[in-house]
Amino acid sequence: MRLSHLLVIASVLLLPLGASAQWQWVDKDNKKVFSDQPPPPEVPEDKILRRPAAPSRRAPPAVAATTDAAPLAPAAPPAGDKALEEKKRQAEQAEKAKQAAEAEKLAKAKADNCSRAKEGKEMMDSGMRVASMNAAGERVIMDDDARAAEQKRLQGVIASDCK
C-alpha cells in the first residue's frame, strides 16, 4: 500500500512538467518570456533560448514593399543542408563504384567466355574426334552434324563476347 502512495505522489509531482512552456526567448526589454507559442517574427534567432522538442516553423519576417529596397542577398544554406548534400554525394559515389565493379565483373566474365569459346572453336576446327558423356554415362563420339552445330554455337559466343 505504501508503494502505491509513492507512485501517486510522484505522478502528481511530475504532471506539471508536461505542461511547462516550450518556448523561451528574450524580448526587446531584455526580459525572459516563456510561452507555448513561438515568438513573434520580430524576435531575432539569437534571442531564442529554448525551442520545443519538435522544430516549429516561425512565420517569415514581413518585408517592407518599397521601391528603393535593395534586393536581399541569398542566405547561406544551413549546416544540415551541407551534411545532406555530402551524404547524397557519398551515396552517388558509392553507386558509381558499385556499377563500375559490376561492369568490371561482367567484362571479366565476357573475356573468360571469349577465351574458352576460341579454344573450343580451335579444337572443333582441328578435325580431332571429340567425345562426350551422355546421360547414361556412356562415351559418345560427336558426329559431323553435332560438330557443325557446336562450331556455329561457339562462333556466336565469339561474336558476342569477343569485342
N, C-alpha and C positions, 0 to 999 in steps of 0.2 A: 504494500500500500504506500509505503514511503517513496518508492521509486516512481510511482505514478504521479505523486505530488510534485516531485522534482521535474518530471517531464512537462507537466502542465505549466509550472512556473517558468521553465526555460523557454517553452514555446511562446508564452505571453511576453517574455522579455525580448525575444527575437522577432516578434511580429512587427514592431515599428521599423526595423532595419529594411524591410522590403519596401516601405513607403517613403524612404528617405529621398531627398532631392537628388536628381540625376545630373543636373547641370550646375556648374559653379563658375562664375566669372566676376571680374572686377568692373564696376560701372564707371561712368565719367567722373564721379565724385570720389573714386578710389575706395568704394565700399564693396565688400563681397556680397554677391547676390546668389542665392540658392533657389533653384526652381526645377519643376518637372518639365518645363517648356524650354526650347532652345533660346539663346539670347537674341535680341533684335539684330538686324543686319548691320547696324552701325557699330556694333562691338567688334573690334579687331580680333583676329585669330589669336594673337599673343596674349590677350587679356582673358581668354577662356582657360580656366584652371582645371576643370574636370568635365568629361562628357559621359553620356550613358554607355553601357556596355556595347550595344549595337550602334554603329555610326548613324547619326541622323543628318539629313540634308538640311542645310541652312538656306534660306532664301538668298539669292544673289543680291548684292547691293544695287540699289537703283542708280542708273547712270543718268546724269542730267542731260537733257536733249538741247544742246546749244549748237549754234552753227560754227562757233570758233573753237570747239572742243578738239583737242589733239587725239589722233587715233591711239587706242590702247596697245601697248606692246604685248605680244603673246607671252603668256606666263610659262615659266619653265615647267616641264612635266613633273608630277610628283615622283618621289623616290620609288613608290610602288609600281609606277608605270615602267621605270627603268629596269626594275627587277623582273617584271613581267616580260619586257622585251628581251632581256638576257635569257630568260628561261625559254622563250619562243625561239630565239636564235640557236640555243643549245639543242633544242628538240629538232630543229631543221638540220643542224649539222649531224646529229645522230641518225636522222632518217637518210641523209645523203650517204653517210658512211655505211649504213645497212644496205642501201641499194648498190653501192659500189662493191661491197663484199659479195652480194648475191650475183652481180654481173661478173665478178671475177670467178666465182664458183661455177657459173654457167659456162664461161669461156673455157675454163679448165676441163669441164666435162666434155664440151664440144671438141677440144683438142685431143682428148683421150679417145673419144669415139672416132675421130678422123684417123688417128694413127692405127687404131685397130681395124678400121674398115680398109685402109690402104694395105695393111699386112694380109688381111683376108683376100682382098682382090688379087694381090700378087700370087698368093697360093692358088686361087682359082684359075688365074691366067697361066700358071706354070704347067698345067696339064697333069699334075700329080693326082693319084687317086685319093679321094677324101672319104673317110668313113666316119659314121656317127653311130650313136646307140639309139635304138628305138625304145618304145615304151616297155617292151618285154625284156629289155636289157641285152638284146642281140646286136651284134655289129652289122651295120648295113652300109654298103658302098653306095655313094651318091652317083646316080645315073646322069646322062647328058642334060635331060630336061631340068632336073633339080639343080645341076651345076649352073645352067643358064639363068634360072630363077634367082639363085644366090648371087651370081655376078650382077644381075640387074638390081637387086636389093642393096648390095654393097655400093654400087655406083650411085644410087640415090642417097645413101648415107654420106658418101664423099661429097656429093654436090651440095648437100645441106649443111654439113658441119665443117668442111674444109674450105673456108673462105678467107 
